[in-house]
Amino acid sequence: MSLRPDIFRLVLAILALTGSAFSVRADPLETYGLTSRVRALGGAAAATSSAGAAVLYNPAALTAAEGPTLGLGALVVMNRLDPVGANGTDAPVVGYEVTLASPIPLGTGWQRRVYLGVALLLPHAHLYDYDIVAVDAPAWVGIGSSSRRLVLGVSMGVRVVEQVSVGIGLSLLPVVTGCVDLDLTDPEGSNTTRVDVDPRFRPVAGILYEPVSGWRIGLAFRMGNYANIDLPVHVDAAGIELDARVSGPMDWTPSVLSLGAELPVWKDRLTIAVQADWRMTGGYQHISSDVALYDGNGQDGLGAEVPDVRFRDSFAARLGMEWTLGWFRARSGYAFVSRSAPEQSGRSNLLDVHRHHVSLGAAADVLQRTDNSPRLTFSLDAQVLALHETVTEKAVYAPENPGFPTLRSGGQVWVVGAGMEVGW
């Protein structure tokens, strides 16, 4: 099938606008952390004593709640990265947190045995945000617009015996599908667009072992989630009908297996949290979508292919400390997260480097729990993600590639958060 040059360019422009690439590839729970305490402790939450955070990190730890607990929080993320502005990193990320955890009264013999929890991370002004970039454009993995999306989880924890609890829950990822039908021959613009937003749930499960009071050892697994775009495009232009399809992975988060512990090591004043994560990032696919333009025989006339970047699994090591001085608690944390992307010496320019997370925080009990009043706690936290400076040299001569002849990446991500918790 032959195409008029102007019509052909028009169709390619439509395809570029509707879905050339979607860089929404991150889990904010890993990158920044849910709740002020988790962020301040370097993300060590597999054995957390914070019931609100347990909803999405280890549902078994919901049993740490002394009673109904409501948490409210907010965080601001500011990127200082090189290259500047890659996939939306020049815009700050603002989010709001809501957590709720409570034992469920089920009668004699089941008191404080079953717990339920809900956790929500809501980006400011967005439920789900996209940045459309070219296949060879520099784009950070797990940072930037990829964290401006809704995070929602519902979990249940059960204390099986006094020392052992188990839990299971579900996390939500919105899935967007649709189609575009353009009739350019209709002067009134008889065009249609259909978009569906559906939920895709994935399980999170965990075990919590408490050998003695205050000592917690947790094992948790959070299954990765994904959302594929499948967008048929039909164009009727001056009697020439063109069919195309935009498809591929639109959002992807890795499965994570975590083993951690919270240990009071000095007169109940100093608590240490340690954790190791295995991040199953080897299944990561390039953030660009495939675009097919079909001829009259149903054959793809473009033949474009998204390069296989061959990611590898990665790991994270986390350490947090909390000092308790009466009604005041000081917190600090550190985490190392290894890179999963290979050297970008070919066409793609995915940016992924080793990360160091350094955090500080504090919390104050403004009100102590009594028979007549709830416990009220305010907390603050600050975190910096220091990214290794990396320079990648291209193995091929490609002056049109934005990363040619070398691509430099690195910088910092600053996170500031605050929270309030009410416990009855």
C-alpha positions as CSV (number, residue, x, y, z in Angstrom):
1,M,0.0,0.0,0.0
2,S,1.4,3.4,-0.9
3,L,0.9,6.4,1.4
4,R,0.8,10.1,0.6
5,P,3.8,11.7,2.4
6,D,1.6,14.2,4.3
7,I,-0.9,11.6,5.4
8,F,1.9,9.3,6.5
9,R,3.5,12.0,8.6
10,L,0.1,12.8,10.1
11,V,-0.4,9.2,11.2
12,L,3.0,9.0,12.7
13,A,2.3,12.2,14.6
14,I,-0.9,10.7,15.9
15,L,0.9,7.6,17.0
16,A,3.6,9.6,18.8
17,L,1.0,11.6,20.7
18,T,-1.1,8.6,21.7
19,G,1.5,6.3,22.9
20,S,5.1,6.2,21.8
21,A,6.3,5.5,25.3
22,F,5.0,5.6,28.8
23,S,7.6,6.0,31.6
24,V,5.5,5.1,34.6
25,R,7.8,2.5,36.0
26,A,8.3,2.6,39.8
27,D,7.0,1.6,43.1
28,P,6.8,4.7,45.4
29,L,6.8,2.3,48.4
30,E,10.4,1.3,47.5
31,T,11.7,4.6,46.2
32,Y,10.5,6.9,49.0
33,G,8.6,4.9,51.6
34,L,5.1,5.0,53.1
35,T,4.7,6.9,56.5
36,S,7.2,9.2,58.2
37,R,8.7,6.4,60.4
38,V,9.4,4.1,57.5
39,R,11.2,6.8,55.5
40,A,13.2,7.9,58.6
41,L,14.3,4.3,59.2
42,G,15.7,3.8,55.7
43,G,12.7,1.8,54.5
44,A,13.2,-1.1,56.9
45,A,9.6,-2.1,57.3
46,A,9.4,-5.9,57.0
47,A,9.1,-6.2,60.7
48,T,7.6,-2.8,61.4
49,S,5.9,-1.9,64.6
50,S,4.0,0.8,62.7
51,A,0.7,-0.9,61.9
52,G,-0.3,1.6,59.2
53,A,2.8,0.9,57.1
54,A,2.3,-2.9,57.7
55,V,-0.7,-2.8,55.3
56,L,1.6,-2.7,52.3
57,Y,5.0,-3.9,53.7
58,N,4.1,-6.9,55.8
59,P,0.4,-7.5,56.7
60,A,1.3,-9.8,59.6
61,A,2.7,-6.8,61.4
62,L,-0.8,-5.3,61.7
63,T,-0.9,-7.3,64.9
64,A,1.5,-4.7,66.4
65,A,-1.5,-2.3,66.7
66,E,-2.5,-1.7,70.3
67,G,-5.9,-0.5,69.2
68,P,-7.4,1.5,66.3
69,T,-4.8,3.7,64.7
70,L,-5.3,6.4,62.2
71,G,-2.3,8.0,60.3
72,L,-2.2,11.1,58.1
73,G,0.9,12.3,56.3
74,A,2.4,14.2,53.4
75,L,5.6,14.2,51.5
76,V,7.4,16.4,48.9
77,V,10.0,15.0,46.6
78,M,12.5,17.4,44.8
79,N,14.9,16.1,42.1
80,R,18.3,17.5,41.5
81,L,19.4,15.1,38.7
82,D,21.6,15.0,35.7
83,P,20.4,15.1,32.9
84,V,17.9,17.7,34.0
85,G,14.2,17.1,33.3
86,A,14.5,13.5,32.0
87,N,11.0,11.9,32.1
88,G,9.5,14.6,34.3
89,T,12.2,14.8,37.0
90,D,12.2,18.6,36.9
91,A,8.7,18.6,38.5
92,P,8.3,18.0,42.3
93,V,6.3,15.0,43.5
94,V,3.7,15.8,46.2
95,G,1.7,13.1,47.9
96,Y,-0.7,12.6,50.8
97,E,-0.9,9.5,53.0
98,V,-3.8,7.9,54.9
99,T,-3.4,4.7,56.9
100,L,-5.9,2.9,59.2
101,A,-5.3,-0.2,61.2
102,S,-7.5,-1.8,63.9
103,P,-8.1,-5.1,65.7
104,I,-11.5,-6.6,64.9
105,P,-13.6,-7.7,67.9
106,L,-14.9,-11.2,67.1
107,G,-16.0,-12.3,70.6
108,T,-14.6,-14.4,73.4
109,G,-11.4,-16.2,72.5
110,W,-10.7,-14.0,69.5
111,Q,-10.0,-10.7,71.1
112,R,-6.9,-9.1,69.5
113,R,-6.5,-11.9,67.1
114,V,-7.7,-10.5,63.8
115,Y,-6.6,-7.1,62.4
116,L,-7.6,-5.1,59.3
117,G,-5.8,-2.2,57.7
118,V,-6.1,0.2,54.7
119,A,-3.3,2.4,53.3
120,L,-3.5,5.1,50.6
121,L,-0.8,7.2,49.0
122,L,-2.5,9.9,46.8
123,P,-0.4,12.1,44.5
124,H,-1.4,15.8,44.4
125,A,-3.6,16.6,41.5
126,H,-3.1,13.2,39.9
127,L,-4.4,9.6,40.2
128,Y,-2.1,8.4,37.5
129,D,0.5,10.4,35.6
130,Y,2.4,9.7,32.3
131,D,5.3,11.2,30.6
132,I,5.7,10.3,26.9
133,V,9.3,10.0,25.7
134,A,11.1,8.7,22.7
135,V,12.7,5.3,22.8
136,D,16.2,6.8,22.9
137,A,15.4,9.7,25.2
138,P,17.1,9.7,28.6
139,A,14.7,8.4,31.2
140,W,15.2,7.5,34.9
141,V,14.0,4.1,36.1
142,G,11.9,4.5,39.3
143,I,12.3,8.3,39.7
144,G,10.3,11.2,38.3
145,S,6.9,11.0,36.9
146,S,7.0,7.3,37.5
147,S,6.1,8.0,41.2
148,R,3.1,10.2,40.6
149,R,0.5,7.5,40.9
150,L,-2.1,6.2,43.3
151,V,-1.0,3.5,45.7
152,L,-3.8,1.6,47.5
153,G,-3.7,-1.5,49.7
154,V,-6.1,-3.5,52.0
155,S,-4.7,-6.2,54.3
156,M,-5.6,-8.5,57.1
157,G,-3.3,-9.9,59.9
158,V,-4.0,-12.8,62.2
159,R,-2.2,-13.7,65.4
160,V,-2.1,-17.5,65.1
161,V,-0.3,-18.0,68.5
162,E,1.2,-15.5,70.9
163,Q,4.5,-15.4,69.1
164,V,3.5,-15.9,65.4
165,S,1.3,-13.8,63.1
166,V,0.5,-14.2,59.4
167,G,-1.0,-11.7,57.0
168,I,-2.2,-11.2,53.5
169,G,-3.4,-8.3,51.5
170,L,-3.9,-6.8,48.0
171,S,-2.3,-3.8,46.3
172,L,-4.0,-2.0,43.4
173,L,-2.6,-0.7,40.2
174,P,-4.9,1.2,37.7
175,V,-4.9,-0.3,34.2
176,V,-5.7,2.0,31.3
177,T,-6.9,0.7,27.9
178,G,-8.8,2.2,25.0
179,C,-9.0,3.0,21.3
180,V,-8.8,6.0,18.9
181,D,-11.0,6.3,15.8
182,L,-10.3,9.4,13.6
183,D,-12.3,10.3,10.5
184,L,-10.4,13.1,8.9
185,T,-12.8,13.3,5.9
186,D,-15.8,14.4,8.1
187,P,-15.8,18.2,8.2
188,E,-17.7,18.0,11.5
189,G,-15.0,15.8,13.1
190,S,-16.7,12.5,13.6
191,N,-14.0,11.2,15.9
192,T,-14.2,8.8,18.9
193,T,-11.9,7.9,21.7
194,R,-12.7,5.3,24.3
195,V,-10.7,4.9,27.6
196,D,-11.2,2.3,30.3
197,V,-9.6,2.4,33.7
198,D,-9.7,-1.0,35.4
199,P,-8.0,-2.3,38.6
200,R,-5.3,-4.9,38.7
201,F,-4.7,-6.4,42.1
202,R,-1.6,-8.2,43.3
203,P,-1.0,-10.0,46.7
204,V,1.3,-9.0,49.5
205,A,1.9,-11.6,52.3
206,G,4.0,-12.0,55.3
207,I,4.9,-13.7,58.6
208,L,5.9,-12.1,61.8
209,Y,7.7,-13.9,64.7
210,E,8.0,-12.3,68.1
211,P,10.2,-14.5,70.3
212,V,10.1,-12.1,73.2
213,S,8.2,-8.9,73.8
214,G,9.4,-6.1,71.5
215,W,11.5,-8.3,69.3
216,R,10.1,-8.8,65.8
217,I,11.4,-10.8,62.8
218,G,9.5,-10.5,59.6
219,L,9.4,-12.2,56.2
220,A,7.3,-10.5,53.5
221,F,6.7,-10.9,49.8
222,R,5.1,-8.2,47.6
223,M,4.2,-9.4,44.1
224,G,5.1,-7.1,41.3
225,N,2.4,-5.5,39.2
226,Y,2.1,-4.4,35.6
227,A,-0.2,-2.7,33.2
228,N,0.0,-3.0,29.4
229,I,-1.2,-0.5,27.0
230,D,-3.2,-1.8,24.0
231,L,-4.5,1.1,21.9
232,P,-5.9,0.4,18.4
233,V,-5.8,3.4,16.1
234,H,-8.0,3.7,13.0
235,V,-7.6,6.7,10.7
236,D,-9.8,7.5,7.7
237,A,-7.9,10.2,5.7
238,A,-9.2,11.3,2.3
239,G,-10.4,7.8,1.4
240,I,-7.2,6.1,2.7
241,E,-7.9,4.0,5.7
242,L,-5.0,3.3,8.0
243,D,-4.9,1.0,11.0
244,A,-2.2,1.0,13.7
245,R,-1.7,-0.4,17.1
246,V,0.2,0.9,20.1
247,S,1.0,-1.8,22.6
248,G,3.5,-2.7,25.3
249,P,4.2,-2.4,29.0
250,M,2.9,0.9,30.4
251,D,3.6,0.4,34.1
252,W,5.7,-2.2,35.9
253,T,6.9,-2.8,39.5
254,P,9.1,-5.6,40.6
255,S,8.3,-8.4,43.0
256,V,10.2,-7.9,46.3
257,L,11.1,-10.5,49.0
258,S,12.1,-8.9,52.3
259,L,13.6,-10.3,55.5
260,G,13.9,-7.9,58.4
261,A,14.0,-7.5,62.1
262,E,13.2,-4.9,64.8
263,L,15.2,-5.4,68.0
264,P,15.3,-3.2,71.2
265,V,18.9,-3.5,72.1
266,W,19.4,-1.1,75.0
267,K,16.9,-0.8,77.9
268,D,14.0,-0.2,75.5
269,R,15.6,3.1,74.5
270,L,17.4,2.1,71.3
271,T,15.6,0.0,68.6
272,I,17.5,-1.2,65.6
273,A,15.7,-2.2,62.3
274,V,17.6,-4.2,59.7
275,Q,16.3,-5.5,56.4
276,A,17.5,-7.2,53.2
277,D,15.5,-7.1,50.0
278,W,15.7,-9.2,46.9
279,R,14.2,-7.1,44.1
280,M,13.2,-9.2,41.1
281,T,13.9,-6.6,38.5
282,G,15.2,-9.0,35.9
283,G,11.8,-9.0,34.2
284,Y,11.9,-5.3,33.5
285,Q,11.1,-4.3,29.9
286,H,12.0,-1.1,28.0
287,I,9.6,1.8,28.9
288,S,8.8,2.4,25.2
289,S,5.7,0.9,23.5
290,D,5.7,-0.9,20.2
291,V,4.0,0.9,17.3
292,A,2.7,-1.1,14.3
293,L,1.3,0.5,11.2
294,Y,-0.6,-2.1,9.1
295,D,-1.0,-2.1,5.3
296,G,-4.0,-3.6,3.4
297,N,-2.7,-7.1,3.9
298,G,-2.4,-6.7,7.7
299,Q,1.4,-6.5,7.6
300,D,3.3,-4.0,9.8
301,G,4.9,-1.5,7.4
302,L,7.1,0.1,10.1
303,G,8.8,-2.9,11.5
304,A,10.0,-0.9,14.5
305,E,11.3,-2.9,17.5
306,V,11.9,-1.7,21.0
307,P,15.4,-2.9,22.2
308,D,15.7,-5.5,24.8
309,V,17.7,-4.0,27.7
310,R,18.1,-7.2,29.7
311,F,17.8,-6.0,33.2
312,R,19.1,-8.1,36.1
313,D,17.8,-8.7,39.6
314,S,19.0,-6.3,42.3
315,F,19.1,-6.1,46.1
316,A,18.8,-3.6,48.9
317,A,20.2,-3.5,52.4
318,R,18.5,-1.2,55.0
319,L,19.4,-0.1,58.5
320,G,17.4,2.1,60.8
321,M,17.8,3.2,64.5
322,E,15.3,4.8,66.8
323,W,16.2,6.4,70.1
324,T,13.3,6.8,72.7
325,L,13.7,9.5,75.3
326,G,10.3,9.6,77.2
327,W,7.8,11.3,74.9
328,F,10.4,12.1,72.2
329,R,12.0,9.8,69.6
330,A,14.9,10.5,67.2
331,R,15.3,8.3,64.1
332,S,18.0,7.8,61.4
333,G,18.4,5.3,58.6
334,Y,20.5,4.2,55.7
335,A,19.8,2.0,52.7
336,F,21.8,0.9,49.7
337,V,19.9,-0.1,46.5
338,S,21.9,-1.7,43.7
339,R,21.3,-0.9,40.1
340,S,19.5,-3.3,37.8
341,A,20.0,-1.8,34.3
342,P,23.0,-2.8,32.2
343,E,25.3,-0.3,30.6
344,Q,23.3,1.7,28.0
345,S,25.9,1.5,25.2
346,G,23.3,0.9,22.4
347,R,20.2,2.9,21.3
348,S,18.4,3.1,24.7
349,N,19.3,5.6,27.4
350,L,17.6,4.2,30.6
351,L,19.2,5.8,33.7
352,D,19.7,3.5,36.6
353,V,22.6,3.7,39.1
354,H,23.4,2.5,42.6
355,R,21.5,4.6,45.2
356,H,22.4,5.5,48.8
357,H,19.4,6.6,51.0
358,V,20.3,8.6,54.1
359,S,17.5,9.7,56.4
360,L,16.7,11.5,59.6
361,G,13.5,11.9,61.5
362,A,11.8,12.7,64.8
363,A,8.5,12.0,66.6
364,A,6.8,13.5,69.6
365,D,3.9,12.1,71.6
366,V,1.8,15.3,72.2
367,L,-0.8,13.3,74.1
368,Q,-0.4,10.0,75.9
369,R,-3.1,7.4,75.7
370,T,-5.4,7.4,78.7
371,D,-8.9,6.2,79.4
372,N,-10.2,9.6,78.4
373,S,-7.9,10.6,75.5
374,P,-6.2,8.9,72.6
375,R,-2.4,9.0,71.9
376,L,-1.5,11.8,69.5
377,T,2.0,11.7,67.8
378,F,3.5,14.1,65.3
379,S,6.5,13.2,63.2
380,L,8.9,14.8,60.7
381,D,11.4,13.2,58.3
382,A,14.0,14.1,55.7
383,Q,15.8,11.9,53.2
384,V,18.3,12.3,50.5
385,L,18.9,9.7,47.7
386,A,22.5,10.1,46.5
387,L,22.9,8.6,43.1
388,H,26.3,7.4,41.8
389,E,27.8,9.5,39.1
390,T,28.0,7.4,36.0
391,V,29.3,8.0,32.5
392,T,28.3,5.6,29.7
393,E,30.0,5.5,26.3
394,K,28.1,4.5,23.2
395,A,29.4,1.6,21.3
396,V,28.1,2.7,17.9
397,Y,28.3,5.9,15.9
398,A,24.9,7.6,16.3
399,P,25.1,11.4,16.4
400,E,21.3,11.7,16.4
401,N,21.1,9.8,19.7
402,P,20.7,12.1,22.8
403,G,23.2,10.0,24.7
404,F,26.0,10.1,22.0
405,P,28.9,10.0,22.4
406,T,28.7,9.7,26.2
407,L,25.8,9.9,28.7
408,R,26.4,11.3,32.2
409,S,23.9,10.6,35.0
410,G,23.7,11.1,38.7
411,G,22.6,13.6,41.3
412,Q,20.3,13.7,44.3
413,V,16.7,13.3,45.2
414,W,15.5,15.1,48.4
415,V,12.4,14.0,50.3
416,V,10.7,15.9,53.1
417,G,7.7,14.4,55.0
418,A,5.5,14.8,58.0
419,G,2.9,12.7,59.7
420,M,0.3,12.6,62.5
421,E,-0.9,9.4,64.2
422,V,-3.9,9.0,66.5
423,G,-4.2,5.8,68.5
424,W,-7.1,4.8,70.7
